[in-house]
Amino acid sequence: MPKLDREKALSLAALLVLVLAAIAVPALFLKARSDALQDLTDARDMLARLENAHQRTGSKPVTSEKTGTAPDAAFLNAPTSGLASAQLQAYLARLAQAQQANVVSSGAQQANHAEAPENVRIQATLDIRYDALQTLLYQLETGTPYVFVDSLTLQPPAQRQANDSFMKVTLNLRALWRQAQL
């Protein structure tokens, strides 16, 4: 057998590495493709099982009736935005009175051009206790009509006292208005 010199041995080793790489790369590619096809088949099988189960239970797709629109009570109904603002002020006064709070002042605010014309805004200043404020805010944001507290400014009492002392609160409120037909 002829003796291999160093140059021929390196060339032979490089050829062997090249042949192994030529075999390994397609094998790895085929393995990855096979795994991807298996995952796709599993996903399709699961989808088919879910569709069959859905059809067997007789479930109907969710319609827009279930997701629906807000109830009529969610909106202020008035012929004009000024009257809707007055309704919002009266609603706030009723809630404040139930919490033994005093509405010092309230007034309508002009809507800016960027918001929808169905929004009605008021700013109100109240004298209210801390515990009553929590209840009032909860009733405003969870009741109907839908009222959103855009901002809240607290001015604590001048002297540090218990939670029974009144503090001054300024609220910027926004509600949804639906124009009532005359």
N, C-alpha and C positions, 0 to 999 in steps of 0.2 A: 504494500500500500504506500502511495506516495506521501511524503511528509508535508504537512501543511505549515506554511510559514505564518507569521503573525498577521500579515495583511490579508491572506486568504481566510484565516480563521475569523477575523473581524467581519469580513464580507459575508461569510457563511452565517455568522451569528446575526448580522443585520437582516439577511434574507429570511432567516428563521423567524425573527421578530416580526418582520413585515408580513409573512405568511400567516402567523398566528393572529396578528391584528386584522388581516383581511378576513379571517374566519370568525374572530370574536365580535367585530363590530356588527356584521349582519345578524349574528346570533342574538346579540343584545337588543338590536332593533326589533327583531321578530318577537323576542320575549316581551318587550315593552308594548308592542302592538297587540300581542295576545292578551296581556293583562288589561289593556284598555278595552278591548272587545269584550272580555269577560265582565268588567265593571259595567259596561253599557248594557249587556244582556241582563245582568242582575237588576239594574235600575229599571229596565223595561218590564221585567217580570214583576217587580214590586209595584210599578205603576198599574200594570194590568190587574194585579190582585186588589189594589186599592179601588180601582174603577169598578171591579166586580162587586166588592163589598159595598160600595156606595150605591150601586144599582139594586143590590139585594135589600138594603135597608129602606129603599124607597125615598131616600132623602131628596129634597128638592133644593136646588141652588138658592142662595140668599138673593132675594129680589130687593129692588130699591124701596119697596113698601116697608120692609123691615128696618132698613137703615134710614129711610124716610126723611122727612123734613121736620123742623121744629114745630111743636104745637102752637096754636094761635095765642095761647097765654104767654108764650115766650117773647112776644113782641108788644110794644106800646102801640095801641091802635088809636090814631087820631088823624083828623083831616090835614093838619099842618104840623110842621116840626116844632113850632112854638107851643102848640097844645100838647105835643108829645113830651116836650121838656117840662111842662107844667105837671103832667101825669107822673113823670119821674121824680120831680120834686115832692109831690104829694105822697108818693110811695115811700120815699126816703123819710119824710116827716112821720108817717105812720110807724115805720120800723124804729125810728129813733125814739118816738114817744113810748113804744112798748118796752124800750130799754131805759126809760127814765132819763133820756138825753135831751138836750135842748139844741134845736137847729138855730144857730145864731144868724146865719145868712145862707142863701143859696141863689144861684142864678145860672141861666143858660150860657153856654160857651159856643162860639162860632166853630163850625167844623172846618178843618183845613181842606185844601183842594185835593190832597193825596188820598183821602179816605172816602169810603162809600157814602152817598147821600142818605142812606138808611140809618146812619148813626146819629144819635142824639147825645149831646154832652152837657153835663152840669158840673158846677163846682159848688161845694157846700162846706160850711164851717160849723162844727158842732162842739158843744161842751158835753163830755161823756167820760164815764169811768172806764178804766182799763178793761175790766172783765166784760162790761157791756159792749165795749168796742169789738172785742173778739166775737161776741155773739152777733152783733150787727153786721160785721164783715162776712161772717159765715152765711147769714140770711140773705145778704145782698148777692153773694156769688153763687148760691145754690138754689135760690128761689126763682119764681117767675114773676114778672118778666126778667129775662136774662139781663143782668147788670154786671158790668166789668169795672173793677177798680183799677184805673190807669195809674193813679199816684195817690200817695198817702203821706201827709206831713203831720208829725206829732209835735206839740209844744207842751212839755210836762209842766205841772203846776210849779209856781214860784218856790214854794217850800216843799221839802221832801216830806211826804206823808204816806200813809198807807194807801192801798189800792182803792180806797173809798173816795179819794179826792178826784175832782174833775180835772180833765186836761182838755186843751183845745186841739181839735183835729180838723185838718182840711183834706177833703176828699175830692178827687177828680174822677167822676163816674161817666161811663159810656153805656148806652143801652141801644137795642135794636128797635127801629121804628118801622111799622108797616102802615102805609097811608090808607086810612079808612075811607070807604066810599060813602058819599052823602046820599 
